[in-house]
Amino acid sequence: MSDFFEGSVPARLGKNVYEVDEGNSHIEVNQEIAKATGAGKVLVKVCPAHVYSEEPDGTISVEFAACLECGTCRAVAAPGLLKWHYPEGSMGVMFREG
């Protein structure tokens, strides 16, 4: 078996390089919709990078620096819940595995 399949997912993801544009998140959650409908819970469950977490008050925290830019959240987000765009040029994730 090739080296490609060796190692745990977190170990393989740890090889990626992230150029973070501090203070300029490419993800924004509409907290009113998240709290009123609970729709943010879906983001927490489906994100493979664990970018989203639910706070005790029902708001959704976003750790945008860990984003894999895979689009899963965009595919499942309720209408109006999420504003998402790619990070500015040369920012974001640079894959080193797969």
C-alpha positions in Angstrom: 0.0 0.0 0.0 1.3 3.4 -0.8 2.3 6.1 1.7 -0.8 8.1 0.5 -3.0 6.0 2.8 -0.8 6.0 5.8 -1.5 8.0 8.9 -4.7 9.2 10.6 -6.9 11.9 9.1 -5.8 14.5 11.7 -2.1 13.7 11.1 -2.6 14.0 7.3 -4.5 17.3 7.6 -1.8 18.6 9.9 0.6 18.5 6.9 -1.5 21.2 5.1 -0.3 24.8 5.3 -2.8 27.6 6.2 -2.1 31.2 5.3 -4.5 33.0 7.5 -5.8 36.5 6.8 -6.3 37.5 10.4 -9.3 39.7 11.0 -10.8 39.0 7.6 -12.9 35.9 7.9 -14.3 34.4 4.7 -17.2 32.9 6.6 -20.0 34.7 8.3 -23.0 33.0 10.1 -26.3 34.8 10.5 -26.6 34.4 14.3 -30.2 35.4 14.3 -31.2 32.6 12.0 -28.9 30.2 13.8 -30.5 30.9 17.2 -34.1 31.1 16.0 -34.1 28.0 13.9 -31.2 25.8 15.2 -30.0 25.6 11.6 -26.4 26.2 12.7 -26.3 22.7 14.3 -26.1 21.2 10.8 -22.9 23.2 10.2 -21.4 21.8 13.4 -22.2 18.2 12.4 -21.1 18.2 8.8 -17.9 20.2 8.7 -15.0 17.8 8.3 -12.6 20.4 9.7 -14.6 21.2 12.8 -14.7 24.9 11.9 -18.1 25.4 13.5 -19.1 25.0 17.2 -22.3 25.8 19.0 -22.1 28.1 22.0 -24.4 27.7 25.1 -26.5 30.6 23.9 -27.2 29.0 20.5 -24.8 31.1 18.5 -22.3 29.4 16.2 -18.6 30.1 16.6 -16.4 30.0 13.5 -12.7 29.1 13.4 -12.2 30.2 9.8 -8.4 29.6 9.9 -9.0 25.8 9.9 -11.4 25.8 6.9 -10.6 23.3 4.2 -12.7 25.3 1.6 -14.5 22.1 0.7 -17.9 23.7 0.4 -19.8 21.2 2.6 -21.2 23.9 4.8 -22.4 25.8 1.7 -24.2 22.7 0.4 -26.2 22.1 3.6 -26.7 25.6 5.0 -30.3 26.9 5.3 -31.1 29.9 3.1 -29.6 33.1 4.6 -27.6 31.3 7.3 -24.2 31.5 5.7 -22.2 34.1 3.8 -19.1 32.3 2.4 -16.5 33.3 -0.1 -13.0 32.0 -0.9 -10.2 33.7 1.0 -8.3 36.5 -0.8 -5.6 35.4 -3.2 -2.7 33.4 -1.6 -4.7 33.0 1.6 -6.4 29.9 2.9 -5.5 26.3 2.8 -2.6 24.8 0.7 -3.1 21.0 0.6 0.0 18.8 1.1 -2.0 15.5 1.2 -4.3 14.2 -1.5 
